[in-house]
Amino acid sequence: MKKLKHLFWLLFLKASPALAEIDQPDNPGGKLTGDLKGLITTVSNTLLMLLGAVAVLFIIIGGFQYVSSAGNPENVGKAKTTILYGVIGIIFALLSYAIVQFIITQIK
């Protein structure tokens, strides 16, 4: 459990200043502002990036399953399900990003 906390600290809290240095409309030049809005944006972008990467990985795994199924209907069904879940994951990541950005722009 201690290693998991350390990993969380490294990924999200230590990396967030580096990830926050992005040109944004309310943050020209990528200066660190240290506000709650920037922290929420950084954490949500990091999590959504990881979610998108996992979804793409599922699509790749499903593609390999489909190619290696050799026409077996059971394996083809598993591959199609894996690909479907990957596509749903990407859609979920895109919608989540849009929702988070909308909420962030509404915070004053």
N, C-alpha and C positions, 0 to 999 in steps of 0.2 A: 504493500500500500504506500509505503514511503517513496518508493521509486516512481510510482504513478503520480504522486503529488509533485515530485521533482520534475518529471516529464511535462506535466501541466504547466508548471512554473516556467520551464524553458520555452515551451511552444508559444504560450499565449501572453505571459506577462513580460518576459525578457525580450521577446521578438516584437512586441507591439510597437515600440518606437520606430523600429526599422520599417515595419509594415505601414505605419501611419504616414510616412514621408511620401505622400502621393499628392500630386496637384489636384486639388478639389476646388469647386467654385467658391466655397466659403473659406478655403485655406490656400491662397495663392502662394506658389513657391514651395509648398510642402513643408511649411514650418510646423513644428510640434506645438500644439496649443495646450495640451494637458487637460482638456475639458472632458466631461462625460460623453458628449456627442462624438468626439473623436475616438474615445475608447470603445464605445458601442459599435461604431463603424468598423474599427479595426478588428475587433473580436468577431463580429458577424461576417465580415469579408473573409477572414481566415477560416472560420467554420464552413462557410459556403464554398470556399475553394476546396477544402478537404472533401466535402460532400460531393462536389462535382467530379473530383478526381476518382473517388470511389465508384461513382456511377459510371464513369467512362471505363474503369477497370472491369466492372460487371459486364458491360457491353463487349469488351474484348474477350473476357472469359466465355461469355455466351457464344461469341463467334467461333472460338476454338472448339467449344462443345458441339456446335452445329456442324462444323467441318469434320470433326472426328466421330460423328454419330454413325456414320456408315449406313444411313438410311433406316436405322432402328427407330421406330415411331416413339418409343418411350424416351430415348435420348434426345430426339429432335424436339419433343415437347418440353423437356427440361431446359434445353438450350433456348428455345423461344421464350420460355418463362423468364430465364435469366436476363435475356436481352430486353424484354418488356420491363422488368424491374429496373434495369439500368436507365432506360428511357424515362420511366416515371421519376427516377431519382434526379435526372437532369432537369426535367420539367419542374420538379419540386424546388431544386436549387435556384432556378431562374425566377420562379414566382416568389420565393423567399427573399431573394435579392431585391426584387421590385418592391415588395412590401416593406422591407427594412429601409430602403432608400426613401420611400414615401413617408414613413414615420420619422426618419431623421430630418427630412426637409420641413416637417410640420413642427418639430421642436424649435423653440425660439430661445 
